């Protein structure tokens, strides 16, 4: 069902190589990079505001992952692989 989307060609081989959680992080990173690129291409539109909101959402998600990971006693590497870093 993903064949019609713009990112399918980049991820079609990753389904067998990555765990689902890592694939989700990869897709979030790819989506954020695309939104940022479009906002730079159209600076006098609503896109820079939306990209700012997206980056703040990603920052909050990363902070939640850090806090919950520390609380649960997860290892540093396990926490790092769940973070969306752009």
Secondary structure, 3 states (H helix, E strand, C coil): CCCCCCCHHHHCCHHHHCCHHHHHHHHHHHHHHHHHHHHHHCCCCCHHHHHHHHHHHHHHHHHHHHHHHHHHCCCHHHHHCCCCCC
